[in-house]
Amino acid sequence: MSRITAVEVFAVTVPFARRFVLGSGAVGTPDQAGAVVFVKLTTEDGVVGWGEQRALPSWSYETAETIAVVIRRHLTPILLELTPFDVELFHREANRRLSPSVSNGFPFARAAVDIALHDAAGKLAGLPVHALLGGKVRDELPLCSAIGVGTPEAVREHAVASADYAAYKVKIGGDVEADARAVRTVADEVDGKPIWLDANQSYRPAALLRLLDATRDVPGIHCLEQPVPSTDTLGLSRLRSLIDLPLAIDEGSFTAQDLSRAMRLDAADLVVVKICKAGGIRNALKTAQVALAGGVEVLASGLTDCGIGFAAAVHLFSQLELALPAELNGPELLSDLYVANLSIEAAVAAVPTAPGLGVEVDEERIRAEALDLALN
């Protein structure tokens, strides 16, 4: 077995192609780039695995600095004793070194490493990542457009521009009148395609009930994601008994254990699965398996990933039954993905078939644009 001999970490500010705003604030704009941390693993045989993760502390607590320092100082000593196939052993040792406490410890840092492990393992085995997970059940993955909080004009322009997409996630920000206008604007343009509302914790029950009353006649609204704070699982459960729209849990469920607890409280009809919050591909798969075993539907999502994270998500979701098309919005929202060999046509991603993640990483550009975080 080929042991890991080197771990490198690079933080890069990645420009956005368009403004993208959540209920919790701006993720990025053409003038406000977001930080992405790339990880490169090299084995004693010279095989390379790449991982990545976006730093978005307004969504979860990890910053580019903490992701980089956790990988360099705490996860690298673990990795240098392992092979790329030792994914479960890596997570066990990471849990021992950095206790996950109630939920998940440094999941974004661990997810970047986990993706790199899968990439290297696939290359060593001569297999695509989805084959390491049990194999794909589809060759293509339809995508969902992500429409951020904005003016009616900006929302309409985005909806029209994303006409190829099979579904639409519409971000809502807590302003009942503005959100109702945005939902109606999208519905007017998408010809009955499914609309997935995402509040990103920005609502309280009374205001939410007013929003749902104001949009009751809007066709195509499929579900509502995480209206209340992530810690308020009981509030989510109470809302589920008050409204007739299916509720999805996202920020309130990072791990399979989190989801199991939410299910016991009857708090969700659907769960949003993201590699970043689960701490990696294999842990995200465990969450999905708990959901499907318990009658909770799976929604696929990411965190505006570049090409490495996007490819990892496509491999994962190629083998799962999904409630809606996958909301993997990096190709839609970023100006560059830092990889080649991704195939996306008419908002449908082809599942890569080459070994590992199946993408060619632009290492030269990543190295040239890497930030000096002064953490060595």
Secondary structure, 3 states (H helix, E strand, C coil): CCCEEEEEEEEEEECECCCEEECCEEEEECCECEEEEEEEEEECCCCEEEEEEECCCCCCCCCHHHHHHHHHHHHHHHHCCCCCCCHHHHHHHHHHHCCCCCCCCCHHHHHHHHHHHHHHHHHHHCCEHHHHCCCCCCCEEEEEEEECCCCHHHHHHHHHHCCCCCEEEEECCCCHHHHHHHHHHHHHHCCCCCEEEECCCCCCHHHHHHHHHHCCCCCCEEEEECCCCCCCHHHHHHHHHHCCCCEEECCCCCCHHHHHHHHHCCCCCEEEECHHHHCCHHHHHHHHHHHHHCCCEEEEECCCCCHHHHHHHHHHHCCCCCCCCEECCHHHHECCCCEECCCEECCEEECCCCCECCCEECHHHHHHHCCCCCCC
